[in-house]
């Protein structure tokens, strides 16, 4: 297999976006492998069985996790429960079985708002920006839980996404799809999250914009923030993934490093088009 255009060492280049009370610097990589966080993964939804309201179970004993310094990607066919798994980890639906732990703390019973305060940043697939507000106002809204001066963080977001600085006074609803996604990710970064969760960040964008967004996601990972991501563009997502989960009908079907899953003949045949 040819070398991925996305792979790099993701060394810690800048920790100014991260929560200084969070996980600190990125864990170094050795021989293509990442070190596990002490006491288990930094974020884990373990043995999750969950559904919506009184409806049937969508997740069945499903486990997804991400460690310090990792990009973990959830892929699978339509209806596999990928976004449901993300929402369960973020507390957007009641789990009927299982636990969610963040940095060793059980947060299973916390609301999404409380999880944000604990350090979880979540970017939903849709309705993830305030279209009538300017780019800068959207970013300011992202800092709603902070009481300190967040100007340095905004400057770092503008460094990460230069087009947003250029369009800071423009209504976010007037931006392209890829630029809107940058606003959504930037707003989540304004909370100085300990972990960033992205639900279909490249949905509906062109291949060129998808590549750019993946590059920016790698840049975020370089700051030391673990990233848990749901993606329909499975092959491209696994190219940048330290860890991958293939879900089928709400269950873990395959788990491994991104490279392992890309090389697995069954995964390639069933989910990657051969």
Secondary structure, DSSP 8 states (H G I E B T S, - for coil): ----SS---------SSS-TTTT-S---EETTEE---TTS-SEEEEEEEEESTTS-EEEEEEEEEE-TT-EEEEEESTTSSHHHHHHHHHTSS-EEEEEEEETTEE-TT--HHHHHHHTEEEE-SSS-S-TTSBHHHHHHHHTTT--S--HHHHHHHHHHSHHHHHTTTSBGGGS-HHHHHHHHHHHHHTT--SEEEEESTTTT--HHHHHHHHHHHHHHHHTT-EEEEE-S-HHHHHHT-SEEEEEETTEEEEEE-HHHHHH-HHHHHHHS--
